[in-house]
Amino acid sequence: MKVRDLLWEQRWHPLREEWIIIAAHRQNRPWVGEIRGANGDALPEYAPDCYLCPGNERVGSVRNPNYTATFIFDNDLPCVGSDAPCDLPRPPGIYRNRPASGVARVICYTPRHDLTLAEFGPAEIAALLRIWQDQYRELGQRPDVNHVLIFENKGEVVGVSNPHPHCQLYATNFVFKTIENEVRISRDHWRQTGHVLFQDILDAERQDGRRILVENDSAIGFVPYFARYAYEVDVAPKDTHPHLASLSDREVNDLASVLKRVLVQYDNLWRMSFPYVMALHQAPTDGGDHSGFHFHIEFHPPLRKPDLLKYLAGPEIGGGSFLSDTCPEEKAAELRAQPEVHYRQAR
């Protein structure tokens, strides 16, 4: 490789206010570390040892009903609780503490143990989006809830112990830091420019065009210019909504169609169930004015090759700046080239 073929570039991440280092020539550097297998064994429709399958026992001898559609329950081992102690002992010196109160829930997408969201039809994804809308409305109305975080961890490489298709919901008395930062940054941008920050991002993506994966009347999916992970994707409505709950039925259907296409692109890329962390970036429910906040969904897949993880190391953990080993434009082209039919359904 010649020096002039190397790419050393910093790209500004406007939602995080940080620089992302692009060094795409490092993607094929020699590697003698751990290699991850692309696929595990085929899963059964029902697993008798799965604590999320219908009729099976969970923690504390709680038994699931024989559910036939989406199933929601309060997490048996929650990270926050409605009865969090308020009489915490005060720590010494400059240290501070406070109760971590709220509600943690698990949402099982389907009774089928062997399916993933990528294999759902657009109508089924839209039905799940409406469930998320209902959960946001219900929990966000509680006076002790300031934020509703919905997320899915998918795949063993992101630490998921149970492959049954599900997501989690944390409704908390605090706002998670990433959203807190986005709220502040979006508000500052609005005050300084009169523009919604995410709309300016969408305008820039449309002007370039190379990183857009799929688009319809009211929704869009793209690899952002400032992607930190190789196959990072944002999915969003085109109109600004502070949260999913304010989308119309038409917008929900359009968003579901874009989500379906992106998820199929992921799986078809390497013919595997693509791992990721998916997070819904929604405005807090703290009663503040969040009209300039643009709801969107972020996917952070940890793989940069079929068997190779993006490891967080010195630059990210020690230095606090992300180093990307790939070029967002190239990764977007790879995803965009994938067929529309899921590889498991094309047999």
C-alpha positions in Angstrom: 0.0 0.0 0.0 1.3 3.4 -1.0 1.3 6.3 1.4 -1.0 8.3 -0.9 -3.6 5.5 -0.7 -3.8 5.8 3.1 -6.7 7.7 4.7 -6.0 9.6 7.9 -9.1 11.8 8.5 -11.0 13.1 11.4 -14.8 13.5 11.1 -16.9 15.6 13.5 -19.7 13.7 15.2 -22.3 16.5 15.8 -24.6 14.5 18.1 -21.7 13.7 20.4 -19.5 16.7 19.9 -16.4 14.6 19.4 -14.0 13.7 16.6 -14.0 10.3 15.0 -10.6 9.1 13.5 -11.0 7.4 10.1 -8.1 5.1 9.3 -9.7 2.6 6.9 -6.4 1.1 5.6 -6.1 -0.6 9.0 -9.1 -2.9 8.2 -6.8 -5.6 6.7 -3.9 -5.3 9.1 -2.3 -8.6 10.3 -4.4 -10.1 13.1 -3.4 -13.0 15.4 -6.0 -12.3 18.1 -9.3 -13.9 18.9 -11.5 -14.9 15.9 -15.3 -15.2 16.3 -17.4 -17.8 14.5 -20.0 -16.3 12.2 -22.9 -18.6 13.1 -24.0 -20.9 15.9 -26.1 -23.9 15.7 -29.6 -23.7 14.3 -32.2 -22.8 16.9 -35.4 -24.7 17.6 -38.8 -23.1 17.5 -39.2 -23.8 21.2 -36.4 -24.4 23.7 -37.4 -26.1 27.0 -34.4 -24.5 28.9 -35.2 -20.9 27.6 -36.6 -18.7 30.3 -38.3 -16.5 27.7 -40.2 -19.2 25.8 -43.9 -19.7 26.5 -44.8 -21.8 29.5 -41.2 -22.0 30.8 -40.1 -21.0 34.3 -38.2 -17.8 35.0 -36.2 -16.6 38.0 -38.0 -17.1 41.3 -40.3 -19.9 39.9 -42.3 -17.4 37.9 -43.8 -19.2 34.9 -44.5 -17.6 31.6 -48.0 -17.8 30.2 -48.4 -19.8 26.9 -48.3 -16.5 25.0 -49.0 -16.5 21.3 -48.0 -12.9 20.5 -45.8 -10.2 22.1 -45.2 -10.8 25.8 -44.2 -8.1 28.3 -43.1 -8.6 31.9 -41.3 -6.7 34.6 -37.6 -7.9 34.7 -37.0 -10.4 37.4 -33.6 -9.0 38.1 -34.1 -5.3 37.4 -31.3 -2.7 37.4 -33.7 -0.1 38.8 -36.8 -0.5 41.1 -39.8 1.4 42.2 -38.9 0.7 45.8 -35.3 1.9 45.6 -34.1 3.0 49.1 -34.2 6.7 49.8 -32.2 6.6 53.0 -28.9 5.9 51.5 -25.9 6.6 53.6 -24.1 9.7 52.5 -20.6 9.0 51.0 -17.5 10.9 52.2 -16.0 14.1 50.7 -17.0 15.1 47.1 -18.8 11.9 46.4 -22.6 11.9 45.8 -25.3 9.2 45.5 -29.0 9.0 45.0 -31.7 6.3 44.5 -31.9 4.5 41.1 -35.6 4.1 40.8 -37.8 3.1 37.9 -39.2 0.2 36.0 -37.3 -2.4 34.0 -39.2 -4.6 31.5 -38.6 -7.3 29.0 -40.5 -7.4 25.7 -40.5 -10.8 24.0 -41.2 -10.2 20.3 -42.7 -13.6 19.6 -43.1 -17.0 21.1 -40.8 -18.4 18.4 -37.4 -19.0 19.8 -35.7 -19.2 16.4 -36.8 -16.0 14.8 -35.2 -12.6 14.7 -36.5 -9.1 14.0 -34.9 -9.3 10.5 -37.3 -12.2 9.6 -40.4 -10.3 10.7 -42.6 -8.8 8.0 -43.0 -5.0 7.9 -46.5 -5.3 9.4 -45.1 -7.3 12.3 -42.4 -4.8 12.9 -45.0 -2.0 12.7 -47.0 -3.8 15.4 -43.9 -3.9 17.6 -43.3 -0.2 17.1 -46.9 0.5 18.3 -46.2 -1.5 21.4 -43.1 0.6 22.0 -45.3 3.7 21.5 -47.7 2.4 24.2 -44.9 1.6 26.6 -43.4 5.1 26.2 -46.7 6.8 26.7 -47.6 4.7 29.8 -44.3 4.9 31.6 -43.4 8.4 30.5 -46.5 9.7 32.2 -45.3 8.6 35.6 -44.1 11.5 37.7 -41.1 9.6 38.9 -40.0 8.6 35.3 -37.7 11.1 33.5 -36.6 8.9 30.6 -37.7 5.7 28.8 -34.9 3.8 27.1 -35.8 0.9 24.8 -32.9 -1.2 23.4 -32.1 -4.6 22.0 -28.8 -6.4 22.5 -28.5 -9.1 19.8 -25.9 -11.8 19.6 -23.4 -13.5 21.9 -20.7 -11.1 20.9 -22.5 -8.2 22.6 -23.0 -10.3 25.8 -26.5 -11.7 25.2 -27.0 -15.0 27.0 -30.4 -15.8 25.6 -31.1 -15.7 21.8 -34.9 -15.6 22.2 -35.9 -12.4 20.3 -36.5 -9.7 22.8 -35.7 -6.2 23.8 -35.5 -4.4 27.2 -37.0 -1.2 28.5 -35.6 1.0 31.3 -38.0 3.7 32.6 -35.8 5.7 35.1 -35.8 8.7 37.4 -32.7 9.9 35.5 -31.8 10.5 31.9 -29.1 8.3 30.4 -26.0 10.2 29.6 -26.0 9.8 25.8 -29.5 11.2 25.6 -28.8 13.9 28.1 -25.9 15.0 25.9 -27.9 14.9 22.7 -30.7 17.0 24.3 -28.2 19.6 25.3 -26.4 19.6 22.0 -29.6 19.7 20.0 -30.9 22.6 22.1 -27.7 24.6 21.7 -27.8 24.0 17.9 -31.4 25.2 17.7 -30.6 28.3 19.7 -27.6 29.1 17.6 -28.9 28.3 14.1 -32.7 28.0 14.3 -32.3 24.5 12.8 -33.0 21.1 14.2 -29.6 19.4 14.4 -30.7 16.0 13.1 -32.5 17.7 10.1 -29.1 19.3 9.2 -27.6 15.8 9.4 -30.3 14.5 7.1 -29.8 17.3 4.6 -26.0 16.6 4.5 -26.6 12.9 4.0 -29.0 13.6 1.1 -26.6 16.0 -0.5 -23.9 13.4 -0.5 -26.2 10.4 -1.1 -23.5 7.7 -0.9 -24.3 6.5 2.6 -28.1 6.3 2.3 -29.3 2.6 2.5 -33.0 2.9 2.0 -35.6 5.7 1.9 -39.3 6.0 1.5 -41.9 8.8 1.8 -41.4 9.5 5.5 -38.4 7.4 6.8 -34.8 6.9 6.0 -31.9 4.6 6.9 -28.2 5.5 6.4 -24.7 4.9 7.6 -23.7 8.3 9.1 -20.8 10.2 7.9 -19.4 10.1 11.4 -20.0 6.4 12.0 -17.9 5.0 14.8 -18.6 1.3 14.1 -18.0 -0.3 10.6 -21.7 -1.0 9.9 -23.3 1.6 12.2 -26.7 2.7 10.9 -29.3 5.4 11.8 -33.0 4.9 11.1 -35.3 7.9 11.5 -38.5 9.5 10.4 -37.9 12.4 8.1 -40.1 14.8 10.0 -38.9 15.8 13.5 -40.6 14.0 16.4 -39.2 14.1 19.9 -40.2 10.4 20.4 -41.6 7.4 18.7 -45.0 7.9 20.3 -45.8 11.0 18.3 -45.4 9.3 14.9 -48.6 8.8 12.8 -49.8 5.4 11.6 -48.4 6.2 8.2 -45.0 7.2 9.6 -44.9 4.0 11.8 -45.5 1.9 8.7 -42.8 3.7 6.7 -40.4 3.4 9.6 -41.1 -0.4 9.8 -40.4 -0.8 6.1 -37.0 0.9 6.4 -36.2 -1.1 9.5 -37.0 -4.3 7.7 -34.8 -3.4 4.8 -31.8 -2.5 7.0 -32.1 -5.6 9.1 -32.2 -7.8 6.0 -29.2 -6.0 4.6 -27.3 -6.8 7.8 -28.1 -10.5 7.7 -27.6 -10.9 4.0 -24.2 -9.3 4.0 -22.5 -12.3 5.5 -25.5 -14.7 5.6 -25.6 -14.7 9.3 -27.8 -13.4 12.1 -26.1 -10.0 12.4 -25.3 -9.0 16.0 -25.9 -5.4 17.2 -26.9 -3.1 19.9 -30.0 -1.2 18.9 -31.1 1.8 20.9 -34.1 4.1 20.5 -33.0 7.7 21.1 -36.1 9.4 22.5 -36.5 12.7 24.3 -36.8 12.6 28.1 -40.2 12.5 29.8 -39.1 15.1 32.4 -41.6 17.7 31.3 -39.0 19.8 29.5 -39.3 21.4 26.0 -37.6 18.9 23.7 -39.2 20.1 20.4 -35.8 20.3 18.8 -34.9 16.7 19.6 -35.3 14.3 16.6 -36.2 10.7 17.5 -34.0 8.1 15.8 -32.9 4.5 16.2 -29.1 3.7 16.2 -27.6 0.4 15.4 -24.1 -0.4 16.6 -22.9 -3.7 15.3 -19.6 -4.9 16.8 -18.3 -6.8 13.8 -16.1 -5.3 11.2 -15.5 -8.6 9.4 -17.6 -11.8 9.6 -15.4 -13.2 12.3 -13.7 -10.1 13.7 -14.9 -7.7 16.4 -14.3 -4.0 16.7 -12.4 -4.0 20.0 -12.4 -0.9 22.2 -8.8 -0.4 23.3 -6.3 2.4 23.9 -7.8 5.2 21.7 -11.4 4.5 22.8 -11.0 3.5 26.4 -7.8 5.3 27.3 -7.9 8.3 25.0 -11.7 8.8 24.7 -11.7 9.1 20.9 -13.1 6.5 18.5 -10.8 5.1 15.8 -12.7 3.6 12.9 -10.9 0.9 10.8 -13.3 1.3 7.9 -14.7 3.9 5.5 -18.4 4.6 6.0 -19.0 5.1 2.3 -17.6 1.6 1.5 -19.6 -0.1 4.2 -22.8 1.6 3.0 -22.1 0.4 -0.5 -21.7 -3.2 0.8 -25.0 -3.0 2.6 -26.9 -1.3 -0.2 -25.9 -4.0 -2.6 -27.7 -6.7 -0.7 -30.9 -8.4 -2.0 -34.2 -7.4 -0.5 -35.2 -11.0 0.5 -33.8 -12.4 3.6 -31.3 -15.2 2.8 -33.2 -17.7 5.1 -36.5 -16.9 3.4 -35.0 -17.1 -0.2 -34.2 -20.8 0.0 
